[in-house]
Amino acid sequence: DALRTLTDNDGMKISELSQIAVEYKALASSIVAVTEKHIAKCLPNCKLWGLYVEDCIIRKDHKVFGPHFARNLFDVFTAMYQVVSREHRAKMDKLLQVWRTPLKDDKFRFGTKESTNQLIDRIEAKVSSLRSQLGATAAGYDRPPPGTA
């Protein structure tokens, strides 16, 4: 229910939700399922905030939550990418780059450096294909209509 109230990029609320998740890490698989379900069902203009919640949870406890979120991240991310605004797609592109960088303890969000990079490479390959289907560049801007450039 608390995720439903997340209708904008409210850093305090995102942090609170992630802290609650970490406090109940024994229920990690259920927390991940609820978060993924929220992203799938919420309005497109709210999906990015759900992804930010995932990111914040993983930053707080990557050992427990990283593997759980990694299982469906490709499907969640690519499905979301198809329905959000150009602006949100550009922010999602930036988030992929953030996920490539190690955390403070030199650990990676989704297991090893290799497994993290493999997952992100797979997502980026699909996103690149989606970008051309959606008519947008990597920066999230529409291409000019044919014959106008």
Secondary structure, 3 states (H helix, E strand, C coil): CHHHHCCCCCHHHHHHHHHHHHHCHHHHHHHHHHHHHHHHHCCHHHHHHHHHHHHHHHHHCHHHHHHHHHHHHHHHHHHHHCCCCHHHHHHHHHHHHHHHCCCCCCCECCECHHHHHHHHHHHHHHHHHHHHHHCECCCCCECCCCCCC
